[in-house]
Amino acid sequence: MKPRILILHATGTNRDREAALAFELAGGAPEIIHVNQLAGGERRLADFQMLVLPGGFSYGDDLGAGKLWAVMLRHQLGDQIQAFVAAGRPVLGICNGFQVLVKAGLLPELPGEAGAQQATLTRNDSARFECRWVTLNPQPASPCIWTAGLDEPIYCPVAHGEGKFVARDAATLAEIERAGLVALRYGRQAEAAEAATTDGTEYPWNPNGSQNDIAGVCNPAGTILGLMPHPEDHILAQQHPRVHRGEQGMLGLPLFANGVRYAASI
């Protein structure tokens, strides 16, 4: 049977349908459900094999990107989510969903501080909303089940104003790296034809200034992944921005297929 995938909707999220299509093409059975349906007991998270927090601007990003949704998850759905994660069921947060997972203390979830916020996603170094295509390099040393075995980069767009990943302190960043929790880094492959910057920075390849070019991180178990870019926007060959020039490949679909296969196996 196809694993049931809960795509969680909150006021202001707007990438639900794209995420649903990606998981449908990957072989899953996605269903979009409003967060209030879980909080009110109308639906149960335990009835699903996967949880997805899509992109958008939940609750208008009041008090900071993803902050209010993170507070709601912790205080109204905390028990359900903790049981879900403890059961080894996969969780994916994209863009605003990544911000929520980090601010709810679910990522990177280094040992010894359960539920503590250990990092944040803050304003881009460019001080503006970035909407551009980027290259994501999967990190082979990561325990992430979502990126396991991916043998080519993912080319997909970013669309955010607060996407700069910053660890709480230097020791936390070092531990994230040591534990292999960086699942995806920004890279230059698809941008090779563009002029290099002259100021020594990685912009625009790293579109926000994230530490160590971090684009996505996972938890130590590898079952929770958060990333700022949108792989759901490049799941078909026709979506490549230069397909008319004959360019193709580096789809985001294999990442979703990994998650579906894992969910079906547990």
Beta strands, then each sheet from edge to edge (+ up, - down):
strand 1: 4-9
strand 2: 29-34
strand 3: 50-53
strand 4: 91-94
strand 5: 119-122
strand 6: 130-138
strand 7: 154-160
strand 8: 164-167
strand 9: 182-187
strand 10: 214-218
strand 11: 224-227
sheet 1: 2+ 1+ 3+ 4+ 11+ 10- 9+ 6- 7+
sheet 2: 5+ 8-
end
